[in-house]
Amino acid sequence: LKRFFDLILYFLGLRKTAIICGDSMLPTLKDGDIVFFKKYKQDESLLEIGRIVIFSHPLTKKRLIKRINIVNTNSIGVLGDNIEFSEDSNNFGLVNKEKIIGLVTSKLSNLKLKNILIQKERRTSLNPK
């Protein structure tokens, strides 16, 4: 039901998609998975421990996807689910909330829909390593 709702919001322009590249979020997200996300709004979005977020790497221009493990007033700590293969707060420290791009709302598992969405323009490619 959540995925269906996200799909409707996607076609209304209220959700975006991102394609997972890498193994840092295994087993939750694997290479090639597509996730729906909503844009992060600092005064409106709820950040909580355990939530998966998309953000700009604090030191490079890469976009990453990780799980929140610390929430402070101005920053968050993030970890990959597959710690051995994850570049996360253990490497670069806390992430300023201004770097957050979006909050993951669901993962798409239907192959036909994946192929359709890969061709759409509202997607963001991620390198979660």
C-alpha positions as CSV (number, residue, x, y, z in Angstrom):
1,L,0.0,0.0,0.0
2,K,2.9,2.4,0.9
3,R,4.6,1.7,-2.5
4,F,1.3,2.3,-4.3
5,F,0.8,5.6,-2.5
6,D,4.4,6.6,-3.4
7,L,3.8,5.7,-7.0
8,I,0.8,8.0,-7.2
9,L,2.8,10.8,-5.5
10,Y,5.6,10.1,-7.9
11,F,3.4,10.7,-11.0
12,L,2.0,13.8,-9.3
13,G,5.6,15.1,-8.9
14,L,5.6,14.8,-5.1
15,R,8.1,11.9,-4.9
16,K,11.4,11.3,-6.7
17,T,13.3,8.1,-7.3
18,A,16.9,7.1,-6.8
19,I,18.8,4.0,-8.1
20,I,21.1,2.3,-5.6
21,C,24.7,1.8,-6.6
22,G,26.8,-0.3,-4.3
23,D,26.6,-2.7,-1.4
24,S,26.8,-0.4,1.7
25,M,23.1,-0.8,2.5
26,L,22.8,-4.5,2.2
27,P,20.6,-6.4,3.0
28,T,18.0,-3.6,3.1
29,L,18.9,-2.1,-0.3
30,K,21.0,-3.8,-3.0
31,D,22.7,-2.6,-6.1
32,G,20.1,-1.7,-8.7
33,D,17.2,-1.2,-6.3
34,I,15.0,1.8,-6.8
35,V,13.7,3.8,-3.9
36,F,11.1,6.5,-3.6
37,F,12.0,9.6,-1.6
38,K,10.4,12.8,-0.6
39,K,12.4,16.1,-0.5
40,Y,13.8,17.0,2.9
41,K,12.4,20.3,4.3
42,Q,14.3,21.4,7.4
43,D,11.4,22.8,9.3
44,E,8.8,20.2,8.3
45,S,10.6,16.8,7.9
46,L,10.9,14.5,10.8
47,L,14.4,13.0,11.3
48,E,14.5,10.0,13.5
49,I,17.0,7.3,14.3
50,G,16.6,4.4,11.9
51,R,15.3,6.5,9.1
52,I,17.0,6.1,5.7
53,V,18.2,9.4,4.1
54,I,19.8,10.6,0.9
55,F,22.3,13.4,1.4
56,S,25.3,15.0,-0.2
57,H,28.7,13.7,1.1
58,P,30.1,16.4,3.4
59,L,33.5,16.4,1.7
60,T,32.8,15.4,-2.0
61,K,30.0,15.9,-4.5
62,K,28.7,12.3,-4.2
63,R,25.2,11.6,-3.1
64,L,24.9,8.9,-0.5
65,I,22.1,6.9,1.1
66,K,22.5,5.7,4.8
67,R,20.5,5.1,7.9
68,I,20.4,7.8,10.7
69,N,22.0,6.7,13.9
70,I,22.4,10.1,15.7
71,V,20.1,13.2,15.5
72,N,21.4,16.5,16.9
73,T,20.1,20.1,16.5
74,N,22.1,20.9,13.4
75,S,23.4,17.5,12.2
76,I,22.9,13.8,11.9
77,G,25.1,10.7,12.2
78,V,24.7,8.1,9.5
79,L,25.7,4.5,9.0
80,G,25.4,2.0,6.2
81,D,23.6,-1.3,7.1
82,N,26.7,-3.2,5.7
83,I,29.3,-1.5,7.9
84,E,32.3,-3.3,6.3
85,F,31.5,-1.7,2.9
86,S,30.2,1.6,4.0
87,E,31.6,5.1,3.9
88,D,29.6,6.9,6.6
89,S,29.9,9.0,9.7
90,N,32.7,6.6,10.9
91,N,34.8,8.1,8.1
92,F,33.6,11.7,7.7
93,G,31.8,12.5,10.9
94,L,28.4,14.1,11.4
95,V,26.4,15.5,8.4
96,N,25.0,19.0,8.5
97,K,21.2,18.9,8.0
98,E,21.6,21.3,5.1
99,K,23.2,18.4,3.2
100,I,20.1,16.2,3.4
101,I,18.4,15.8,0.1
102,G,15.5,13.5,0.9
103,L,13.9,10.9,3.1
104,V,13.4,7.4,1.7
105,T,9.7,6.4,1.8
106,S,9.7,3.0,0.2
107,K,11.6,0.6,-2.1
108,L,10.2,-0.5,-5.5
109,S,10.3,-4.2,-6.2
110,N,8.1,-4.6,-9.3
111,L,10.4,-5.2,-12.3
112,K,8.0,-3.7,-14.9
113,L,7.6,-0.5,-12.9
114,K,11.4,-0.4,-12.3
115,N,12.0,-0.4,-16.1
116,I,9.4,2.4,-16.6
117,L,10.8,4.6,-13.8
118,I,14.4,4.2,-14.9
119,Q,13.4,6.0,-18.1
120,K,11.8,8.9,-16.3
121,E,13.6,12.1,-15.5
122,R,12.7,12.4,-11.7
123,R,15.4,10.0,-10.5
124,T,18.7,10.6,-8.7
125,S,21.6,8.2,-9.1
126,L,23.3,7.3,-5.9
127,N,26.8,6.0,-5.1
128,P,26.2,4.8,-1.5
129,K,29.7,3.5,-0.9
